[in-house]
């Protein structure tokens, strides 16, 4: 399969996992397009002050790859600043949250793999 940018769906979500504000999603591949190999494959745009609430990954694994800007990730209770080019992997019951504490938007590729 090959898709153009124009064929990809855009959406937004408010209060993701109990987080603050609206996040924008550019869905690169849909779950059915990967044959269920991914639950999510998108680029999140996180505006300043917006967050993804604390949640765990008991039945799946998630990768964040920061494309632009920086995010603060609290993973398993430990805060980490993740800048452009950095990656976060969360699985096996680990938990994390995300916040944009800067004054510029951040973009990250997010992929959720079912286990």
N, C-alpha and C positions, 0 to 999 in steps of 0.2 A: 504494500500500500504506500502511496505517496499522497500527501495533502499539502495544499497551499495554505498560507496564513489566513486567507479569506474563508477557507472552509472550516476553520477552527472556531469553536464556540467561546464566547465571552460571557461571564456571569459575575455576580458579586454575592457575598455572604456577610451577614451582620452578626456580630457576637460569636464568632467561630469558637467552639469549645468553651464558651463562657468568656471569651475575650472581649476587647473593647473596640467598637467601631466597625466600619465596613471595609472588607478586603475585596480586591478585584482579582478575578481568576481568568487566565487565558488557557483554555483546555487544549493541550497539544494533541493528546490521544484520549479517546473515551474508553471506558472499561470494555465495552463490547468489541472495540477495534483491536484490542490487545488479546482477545480471547480470554478475558478474565485474568490475565497475567499481572495486571495492575488494577488497583481500586481508584487511583487518582494519578494523573500525569498532567501537571499544569504549571504555569508560572503565576505566582502570587505577587501582586503589588501591594506593599504594606506602607501606607502613608504614615508620616510622623504621628506618634502618640497612639497608634493602633496596635492591637495585640491578638495573638492566638492563645487561648487559655490553656492552663495545665491539663494534660491528658496523657494516658499511658498507651503503650502499644503492646497489648497482650496477644492479639491474634493476627498482627500484621507487622510490617517493618516499614519505616519511613526514612527517606533521604531528603535533605534540604541542601541545595547547592546555591550559594549566594552569587547572583549575577551582577547586581549593582548595589551600592550602598553597604550598610552594615545592620545587623540585627543583634539583639541580646537574646540568647537562648539560656534558659535555666533547665539543665538536664540533670535529673536525679538529685535535685536540690542545689546544684552547683551552677553559678552564673558564668557564662562565657560570652565574650564579644566575638562575633563571627563576621569577618569582612569579606568583600568581594573576592571570589575564588575559594572561599572556605566551604567546608562540607560538614554536615551533621548527620549521623546515622543513629536511629532509635529503634530498638526492637526488644524482644524477650522480656516484656514487662517493664521496661524502662519508661520514664515519663519525661515530658518536656513542655515548655511554653516558649512563646516567641514574642518579642516586643521590638518596636522601632522607637528607640529613644533619641534619635537624631532629628535634625530639622530638614532632612531630605528623604524622599521616598526610597524604599528598598525593594528589590525584586529578587525572588528566589524560585528556582525550579524545585517543585515538590513532587515526589513519586512515592506512592504507597503500594507496597507489594503484599498481597495476601500470603499467609504462611500455611 
